[in-house]
Amino acid sequence: MELDVPVIGILRGVDSGFFRKVMDASFDSGLQAIEITMNTDQALEIVSSNRASVPPGKLLGMGTVRNLAEAKKAVEAGAMFLVTPNTDTAVIDYAVSKSVPVIAGALTPTEVYTAWSAGAAMVKVFPCRAFGPEYIRELRGPFDHIPLVAVGGVDLKNIREFFTAGARAVGASTSLFGRKALIEHDLEELVRNVKKFIALCPDLKK
């Protein structure tokens, strides 16, 4: 099952007491999906306690799901989708069996095809910082049927290039929310940052 989310907001190390405000403000600003990473303190509790408050049409998932054990914990906590940094077919198989979309991490052409063939909803090309938009364009040559998500190094300066190159979606953290806004719990600044980022996404209907 494919996810129709042009932007995935990645929150790593976010203050658990500030998360709900970030989630509400981001969703209200047009963001459709938020991923809280497994290696964030109290990540499972953050998802389980906020899952029921996710508005219709929005998604709260868990990222940095590195193995099957973490995938099971994430699903049990109520994650609406999973994101992995690596290609692990056991994780993909489990997610599919639970009808939970998984965006599987990959880098090489073999990993991209393996993840997609195993049942990934989308394939996360990571880290994109090292290769840039042109790498997405090259992968789209043989894999034009696979929805690719560019993650790592996507910012306001290059986001349009990634979409033009063929990325179906992008994932971003501080370039989306703003590092200062997250550290200082500045919701007004965070809202401005999210709206500015989303405005540059050609496929996102605001």
C-alpha positions, 0 to 999 in steps of 0.5 A: 500500500502506497503512502500519499504523503509528500513530506514526512517530518522527522523528530529525533530527540524531541522533548516528550512534553513538547511533542503534542504541541509540535504535532498539533501545530505541524498538522495544523500548518499542513504537514501530513505525516510525522515520524518519531524515531525509535532512539528518541527518549520515551518514543514508544510512550510518545506514540501510544499517548498521542495516537488517539489525537491524530486528526483524520487524514494525518499520520503518526509513525515511528522511524529508525526501526532497525530490526524486527524487535523494534518493529513489533514494539512500534506497531504495538505502540500504535505507529501508523507507519514505520520507517527504517534506515536499512533494508530488512525484509523481516521488518517489511514482512511483519509490517505487511502482515499487520497492514502497517505501511513501511517506508524501507531504507535503501541506498544501492539499486539492489537494496531499492529493488529488494525493499520494494519487492518485499512489500515496502509501501515506499523506499527511502533513499538514505542518505541523500546528502552524499549524492544529491538529487541527481542520484534520485534521477538515476535510480528513477531510470530503471525503477520508475515504478518505485515511489522513492523518498529522499531523506538526508540533506533535503532543505529549502534550497534543494527540495524542488530539485529532489521533486523534479528529479523524481522523488515522490516524497521527502523526509526532513527534520531540522530543515523542516521544523527549525533546530532553534524552534525545537530547542527553544520550544518556539511554536510560532517559529516552528509554524513559520518554518513548516509552512515555508517548507511545505510551500516549496513542495509542488505536489502538496495540495494545501 
